Amino acid sequence: MRKIALDIIALSHSVTQSNNYAVVLGERDGARRLPIVIGGFEAQAIAVAIEGMLPNRPLTHDLFKNTLDIFNVELKEVIINNLLEGIFYARLICVKDGEIIEIDSRTSDALALAVRFSCPIYTYEFILDAAGVELQENDDDEEGDDMVEVEGPDSSPVSEPEFSRMTVDQLKTALNEVLAAEDYESAAKIRDEINKRK
């Protein structure tokens, strides 16, 4: 089967399931989008890696990456390879001493690792046919306000209203507090508010 390259283009709160998030994957050479509902912790793990944050202690996905690195295992690619009863399945395609090893994975974990390894993400046509949505020309203007775009270098999370009323010193203090609490989602928003003022 032909593999279709995907990029992570956004993280947002899930419209259909409260307390969950959606990671939106975009077809690299097309207009289709593949939204996948994931949990809050998984969304945070992806966001931390995308934003390039360095937590005080390794998160679970960082630990797994460090372990693979130490044992000279390279994550070559991630493939979202199946969709059964609304659940996405993924495989980690690894290389160790020239041998290809496939590891079953939850899709959210696979995506968190793909970001950390900067490896490609793929899926198959039948999955995009079943769960993908076609991006219309005016859809870009109608995406939700809580959508966090991660597509380009200039994109940034929408700041919380209270952050816009804080001084830079207050923002820096708040940033240290949320980092100490390992609330990386809020840290990203505060950091972006600070960067806007430079």
N, C-alpha and C positions, 0 to 999 in steps of 0.2 A: 504494500500500500504506500502511496505517495504521502510523505510527511508535509504538513503545512506549518510554516514558521509563525510563531506568535510572539508578541511583546506585551509585557504588563503595561497598561496605559492608565489605569486608575484604580483607586481604592475608595469605596464609599460605604455608608451605612446601607444595609440591606432594606429595600422597600418592602419585601415580602416577609421577612423574619426579623422581629425586633431582637435587639442585643447581638445581632450578627452583622457581618460585613459582606460586601461583594467585591471580589477582585475581578477587574474587567481586563480580558486579554484581547488584543486586537490582531487581526490577520495582517501580517507584515506587508503582503503584496495585494491587499484587497480591502473591502469595506466592511467585512463581517466582524462582529464582536462576540466574545464568549464570556458571559458573566457567570461567575462561580461563587456561591455563597460559602463563606468560611467563618470561623469563630473569631472572637475578639483577640485572643492571644495569638492566633495565627496571623491575623491582619497586622498586629503590632510587630510580629517577627519579620514580616515582609517589609513593613514601613521603615523599621529600624535600619535594615540593610539598604533599602533604596536611598534613604536619607544620609547614609554613611555615618551613622552615629556609632560611637564606641561605648557600650555599657561598661560599668565598673567591673562586672564579672561576666563571663561568657554566658549568653543565653543558650538554650538547648541546641538550636540550629548552629550556633557558633561552635559549640563543643563538638558537634558531629562533624562539622567542616574541619576543625583542628585535628580530630582523630583521623579522618581520611587523609589529610595532608601528611601527618606523621607516618602513616603506613603507605605513603606514596600511591594513594588511590585517587585518580582524577575523575571528577564528575564531568563526563563528556557532554551529556544532554539530558533533558527531561522530556518525556513523552506522556501526554495525557492520552491514554490508549484505549479507554473504554468508558461507557456511560450506561449504567444499569439501574433502572428504577429511580432515576433522578440523581444518582450518586456517580461522581466522576472518579475514575481510577487513573493512577499514574505509575510510571516506572522511572527509576533512576538508571541511566545507562553510564556505567563506570568502566574505567580502564585501569588494570593493575598488571604491570609487567607485560604489556601487549595483549593481555587477555580481556575480553569484554565480559563484564558482569552486570546482570540486570537485577535490580532490587525493587520489590513492590513498595509503594509509598502512598500515603494519603496525598491528594493533590495539593493541599495547602502547604504541607511540609516540603513537597517537591519544589514548589514555587519559591518558598523561603530559601531553600538551598540553591536553586538556580540563580537567584539574585546574588547570593554570597560567592558563588563560583563564577559568575558572569558567563554562564553557559546558555546555549540556546534552548528554547522551549518549543515543542512541536505538538501537534495533534493530527487527527485524520479527518478526511472529508465527512465521513458519516457522523462524526461528533458535531462538527459545525452545522451540518444539515439538521441534526436533531435538536441542538441547543443554542446554536448561534443566532444572532440577530443582525440584520442588515442595517448598516448605518445610512440614514437618509441625509441629504445635503443640509437640512436645517436642524438635524439632531444635535449638532455641537452647541447650538444656542439654547437648547432645551434641557441639557443635562442638569441634574439636581445641584442645588447650591452647596450641599454637603459633600459633593464629589471632590476628591483629592486627585488632581491630575499628576501623573508621574512621567508623562511622555517626553517632555523636552526640558532643556536646562533652565528655561525661564519660568517653568510652571512651579507653583508652590501651593501648599494648603491654604484654604480660606481661613483667615485669622478669626479667633473668637472675638466677639464684640468687646468683652472686658479687656482684652489685651491691647486694643487700640487706645484705651484711655490710660494706660500705665506709662510711666516714664521708662527710659532705657534701663536705669538702675534697678527699678522695680522688676522689670522684665528679666534682668540678669539674675536677680535674687530668686524669682519664681522659677527660672530655668534650672538653677541649682537644686531647688526643692523637688521639682518633678523628676529630675534625673536621679536624685537620691532615692526617690520612691519608685524608680524604674517605670515611670509613666512616660514612655517614649512618644506616644501619640501627641500628648500635650507639649512635650519638649520640642517636637518638630514645629508645632504651631507657634510657640513662643520664639524659637530661633528664627523662623521666617518673618515674624513681626519685627524682630531686632534688625534683621538684614534689610528689611524695607526702609528702615530709617537711616541707613548708612549712606 
